[in-house]
Amino acid sequence: MFGAVVTGYHGTDRNIADAIVRGASFTKSETRSDWLGSGTYFWYENLERAIQWAKGSNAQFPTVIKASITLGNSLNLLYNPHHNFLKAAYRDLIVAQSDDRRFKLRKNIQDSRGMFIKRDLDCQVIDNALYMRENQGYPRFDTVIGGFEDGNPIFPGSALKELTHIQIAVMNTNHIRNCSIEFSGEREVLPHKATSPYSERQLSLFAQA
């Protein structure tokens, strides 16, 4: 996977996109609920979802950047053996909690549909997995890849969800190249909150730097 190059789409505001295309660096997202840990987030091969996200965000001029991403040393959560990194990181946090009562494991939160809308625990475990790997002297992970089931059923009775997607969190921004603006428009004003594919809470959690 070291040499693999994929296309990713990053939603942001026009002024930020213009600066990045001119050579400015991406800013990592470092909130407690970042699904794949602290990094710069991209929708994998999914321009439509990136446009949806950008239009539903607080951006005045929603814009999507297209970029080539070299996966490099990737923690790929679609590859089952890599789950062992997270299991070890979780066990490490359990030990830390038992050694120091001031330390607390975070929690993931589900909505009424059973969808995870807040992933504080996942973020905490992944960030710890990245820290442990580097602290043990191994090459750090450049990217983290994960798949997420999201949205309503594609058709009545279906287990498939309309907003299911793959995201890439880039930890090493040197692996982001060939940035160009793929879409730019105006903020979408929806007539009613229920018509939005995201809740306000989800939008705040999906925020991309």
VENSULFEN-V448329 format. One record per residue. N is the residue number from 1. RES is the residue in one letter. SS is DSSP state (H for helix, E for strand, L for the rest). PHI is phi in degrees with one decimal (999 if undefined). D_CENTER is the distance of its C-alpha to the mean C-alpha in whole Angstrom. Layout:
n=N res=RES ss=SS phi=PHI d_center=D_CENTER
n=N res=RES ss=SS phi=PHI d_center=D_CENTER
This chain:
n=1 res=M ss=L phi=999 d_center=19
n=2 res=F ss=L phi=-55.9 d_center=20
n=3 res=G ss=L phi=-92.6 d_center=21
n=4 res=A ss=L phi=-66.9 d_center=19
n=5 res=V ss=E phi=-120.9 d_center=18
n=6 res=V ss=E phi=-125.2 d_center=15
n=7 res=T ss=E phi=-100.0 d_center=15
n=8 res=G ss=E phi=-127.1 d_center=11
n=9 res=Y ss=E phi=-125.5 d_center=11
n=10 res=H ss=E phi=-121.8 d_center=10
n=11 res=G ss=E phi=-87.8 d_center=11
n=12 res=T ss=E phi=-162.5 d_center=13
n=13 res=D ss=E phi=-99.3 d_center=17
n=14 res=R ss=H phi=-60.4 d_center=20
n=15 res=N ss=H phi=-64.8 d_center=21
n=16 res=I ss=H phi=-70.0 d_center=18
n=17 res=A ss=H phi=-61.5 d_center=18
n=18 res=D ss=H phi=-59.3 d_center=22
n=19 res=A ss=H phi=-65.0 d_center=21
n=20 res=I ss=H phi=-66.5 d_center=19
n=21 res=V ss=H phi=-62.0 d_center=21
n=22 res=R ss=L phi=-80.7 d_center=24
n=23 res=G ss=L phi=122.1 d_center=22
n=24 res=A ss=L phi=-67.1 d_center=21
n=25 res=S ss=L phi=-84.5 d_center=18
n=26 res=F ss=L phi=-69.9 d_center=14
n=27 res=T ss=L phi=-102.1 d_center=13
n=28 res=K ss=L phi=-72.5 d_center=11
n=29 res=S ss=E phi=-84.3 d_center=9
n=30 res=E ss=L phi=-134.1 d_center=11
n=31 res=T ss=L phi=-85.1 d_center=11
n=32 res=R ss=L phi=-66.4 d_center=12
n=33 res=S ss=L phi=-110.2 d_center=9
n=34 res=D ss=L phi=-60.8 d_center=6
n=35 res=W ss=L phi=-59.3 d_center=5
n=36 res=L ss=L phi=-115.2 d_center=5
n=37 res=G ss=L phi=88.9 d_center=8
n=38 res=S ss=L phi=-73.8 d_center=9
n=39 res=G ss=E phi=178.9 d_center=8
n=40 res=T ss=E phi=-99.4 d_center=7
n=41 res=Y ss=E phi=-96.1 d_center=5
n=42 res=F ss=E phi=-132.8 d_center=7
n=43 res=W ss=E phi=-82.2 d_center=8
n=44 res=Y ss=E phi=-78.1 d_center=10
n=45 res=E ss=L phi=49.8 d_center=14
n=46 res=N ss=L phi=-144.3 d_center=13
n=47 res=L ss=H phi=-61.7 d_center=15
n=48 res=E ss=H phi=-60.5 d_center=16
n=49 res=R ss=H phi=-67.8 d_center=13
n=50 res=A ss=H phi=-63.8 d_center=12
n=51 res=I ss=H phi=-65.8 d_center=15
n=52 res=Q ss=H phi=-55.7 d_center=15
n=53 res=W ss=H phi=-62.1 d_center=12
n=54 res=A ss=H phi=-61.9 d_center=14
n=55 res=K ss=H phi=-67.1 d_center=17
n=56 res=G ss=H phi=-88.7 d_center=16
n=57 res=S ss=L phi=-85.4 d_center=15
n=58 res=N ss=L phi=-88.7 d_center=17
n=59 res=A ss=L phi=-65.5 d_center=18
n=60 res=Q ss=L phi=-69.1 d_center=21
n=61 res=F ss=L phi=-126.2 d_center=21
n=62 res=P ss=E phi=-55.5 d_center=18
n=63 res=T ss=E phi=-138.7 d_center=17
n=64 res=V ss=E phi=-121.2 d_center=15
n=65 res=I ss=E phi=-96.9 d_center=15
n=66 res=K ss=E phi=-97.0 d_center=16
n=67 res=A ss=E phi=-144.2 d_center=15
n=68 res=S ss=E phi=-92.8 d_center=16
n=69 res=I ss=E phi=-119.2 d_center=14
n=70 res=T ss=E phi=-84.9 d_center=16
n=71 res=L ss=L phi=-64.5 d_center=14
n=72 res=G ss=L phi=60.2 d_center=17
n=73 res=N ss=L phi=-81.6 d_center=17
n=74 res=S ss=E phi=-110.1 d_center=14
n=75 res=L ss=E phi=-86.5 d_center=13
n=76 res=N ss=E phi=-100.2 d_center=13
n=77 res=L ss=L phi=-80.0 d_center=12
n=78 res=L ss=L phi=-86.7 d_center=14
n=79 res=Y ss=L phi=-108.5 d_center=17
n=80 res=N ss=H phi=-53.3 d_center=19
n=81 res=P ss=H phi=-57.5 d_center=21
n=82 res=H ss=H phi=-71.4 d_center=17
n=83 res=H ss=H phi=-63.3 d_center=17
n=84 res=N ss=H phi=-62.6 d_center=20
n=85 res=F ss=H phi=-61.5 d_center=18
n=86 res=L ss=H phi=-73.5 d_center=16
n=87 res=K ss=H phi=-61.8 d_center=20
n=88 res=A ss=H phi=-66.0 d_center=21
n=89 res=A ss=H phi=-66.3 d_center=19
n=90 res=Y ss=H phi=-66.1 d_center=20
n=91 res=R ss=H phi=-60.4 d_center=23
n=92 res=D ss=H phi=-62.1 d_center=23
n=93 res=L ss=H phi=-69.7 d_center=22
n=94 res=I ss=H phi=-61.6 d_center=25
n=95 res=V ss=H phi=-63.4 d_center=27
n=96 res=A ss=H phi=-60.5 d_center=26
n=97 res=Q ss=H phi=-69.4 d_center=26
n=98 res=S ss=H phi=-71.9 d_center=30
n=99 res=D ss=H phi=-81.2 d_center=31
n=100 res=D ss=L phi=-141.6 d_center=30
n=101 res=R ss=L phi=-65.8 d_center=30
n=102 res=R ss=L phi=-73.9 d_center=28
n=103 res=F ss=L phi=-85.7 d_center=25
n=104 res=K ss=L phi=-126.7 d_center=23
n=105 res=L ss=L phi=-72.8 d_center=20
n=106 res=R ss=L phi=-77.7 d_center=18
n=107 res=K ss=L phi=-129.1 d_center=18
n=108 res=N ss=E phi=-85.5 d_center=15
n=109 res=I ss=E phi=-125.5 d_center=17
n=110 res=Q ss=E phi=-105.6 d_center=17
n=111 res=D ss=L phi=-92.6 d_center=19
n=112 res=S ss=L phi=-65.7 d_center=22
n=113 res=R ss=L phi=-88.7 d_center=21
n=114 res=G ss=L phi=86.2 d_center=20
n=115 res=M ss=L phi=-85.4 d_center=16
n=116 res=F ss=E phi=-77.8 d_center=14
n=117 res=I ss=E phi=-107.6 d_center=13
n=118 res=K ss=E phi=-142.6 d_center=12
n=119 res=R ss=E phi=-122.0 d_center=11
n=120 res=D ss=H phi=-61.4 d_center=13
n=121 res=L ss=H phi=-67.2 d_center=14
n=122 res=D ss=H phi=-57.9 d_center=11
n=123 res=C ss=H phi=-60.8 d_center=10
n=124 res=Q ss=H phi=-62.3 d_center=14
n=125 res=V ss=H phi=-69.0 d_center=14
n=126 res=I ss=H phi=-64.7 d_center=12
n=127 res=D ss=H phi=-59.0 d_center=13
n=128 res=N ss=H phi=-70.4 d_center=16
n=129 res=A ss=H phi=-62.3 d_center=16
n=130 res=L ss=H phi=-65.4 d_center=15
n=131 res=Y ss=H phi=-64.4 d_center=18
n=132 res=M ss=H phi=-61.1 d_center=20
n=133 res=R ss=H phi=-62.5 d_center=20
n=134 res=E ss=H phi=-70.2 d_center=21
n=135 res=N ss=H phi=-67.5 d_center=23
n=136 res=Q ss=L phi=-87.7 d_center=25
n=137 res=G ss=L phi=90.4 d_center=26
n=138 res=Y ss=L phi=-89.8 d_center=24
n=139 res=P ss=L phi=-58.9 d_center=22
n=140 res=R ss=L phi=-72.0 d_center=18
n=141 res=F ss=L phi=-77.1 d_center=15
n=142 res=D ss=L phi=-87.7 d_center=14
n=143 res=T ss=E phi=-142.5 d_center=11
n=144 res=V ss=E phi=-128.6 d_center=9
n=145 res=I ss=E phi=-120.1 d_center=8
n=146 res=G ss=E phi=-148.3 d_center=8
n=147 res=G ss=E phi=-104.6 d_center=10
n=148 res=F ss=E phi=-134.5 d_center=10
n=149 res=E ss=L phi=-84.4 d_center=13
n=150 res=D ss=L phi=-155.2 d_center=13
n=151 res=G ss=L phi=90.9 d_center=16
n=152 res=N ss=L phi=-85.8 d_center=20
n=153 res=P ss=E phi=-57.4 d_center=22
n=154 res=I ss=L phi=-62.9 d_center=22
n=155 res=F ss=L phi=-147.7 d_center=26
n=156 res=P ss=L phi=-52.8 d_center=28
n=157 res=G ss=L phi=85.1 d_center=28
n=158 res=S ss=L phi=-78.0 d_center=25
n=159 res=A ss=L phi=-88.4 d_center=23
n=160 res=L ss=L phi=-85.9 d_center=20
n=161 res=K ss=E phi=-107.2 d_center=18
n=162 res=E ss=L phi=-69.2 d_center=18
n=163 res=L ss=L phi=-108.4 d_center=14
n=164 res=T ss=L phi=-61.0 d_center=13
n=165 res=H ss=E phi=-157.8 d_center=10
n=166 res=I ss=E phi=-114.9 d_center=9
n=167 res=Q ss=E phi=-120.3 d_center=5
n=168 res=I ss=E phi=-122.5 d_center=6
n=169 res=A ss=E phi=-102.0 d_center=5
n=170 res=V ss=E phi=-97.4 d_center=9
n=171 res=M ss=L phi=-89.2 d_center=11
n=172 res=N ss=L phi=-103.9 d_center=14
n=173 res=T ss=H phi=-68.5 d_center=14
n=174 res=N ss=H phi=-66.1 d_center=18
n=175 res=H ss=H phi=-90.0 d_center=16
n=176 res=I ss=E phi=-104.4 d_center=15
n=177 res=R ss=E phi=-140.2 d_center=18
n=178 res=N ss=E phi=54.9 d_center=20
n=179 res=C ss=E phi=-78.0 d_center=18
n=180 res=S ss=E phi=-146.6 d_center=20
n=181 res=I ss=E phi=-85.6 d_center=20
n=182 res=E ss=E phi=-98.0 d_center=19
n=183 res=F ss=E phi=-154.3 d_center=20
n=184 res=S ss=E phi=-150.6 d_center=21
n=185 res=G ss=L phi=-152.2 d_center=22
n=186 res=E ss=L phi=-111.1 d_center=23
n=187 res=R ss=L phi=-60.8 d_center=21
n=188 res=E ss=L phi=-83.2 d_center=22
n=189 res=V ss=L phi=-99.8 d_center=24
n=190 res=L ss=L phi=-88.6 d_center=24
n=191 res=P ss=L phi=-67.6 d_center=28
n=192 res=H ss=L phi=-154.3 d_center=27
n=193 res=K ss=H phi=-56.9 d_center=23
n=194 res=A ss=H phi=-65.7 d_center=24
n=195 res=T ss=H phi=-83.8 d_center=23
n=196 res=S ss=L phi=-75.9 d_center=20
n=197 res=P ss=L phi=-70.0 d_center=17
n=198 res=Y ss=L phi=-129.3 d_center=15
n=199 res=S ss=L phi=-81.4 d_center=17
n=200 res=E ss=H phi=-59.7 d_center=17
n=201 res=R ss=H phi=-65.7 d_center=15
n=202 res=Q ss=H phi=-63.2 d_center=12
n=203 res=L ss=H phi=-60.5 d_center=12
n=204 res=S ss=H phi=-67.6 d_center=12
n=205 res=L ss=H phi=-79.1 d_center=9
n=206 res=F ss=L phi=-85.5 d_center=7
n=207 res=A ss=L phi=-52.3 d_center=9
n=208 res=Q ss=L phi=-112.8 d_center=8
n=209 res=A ss=L phi=-66.9 d_center=10
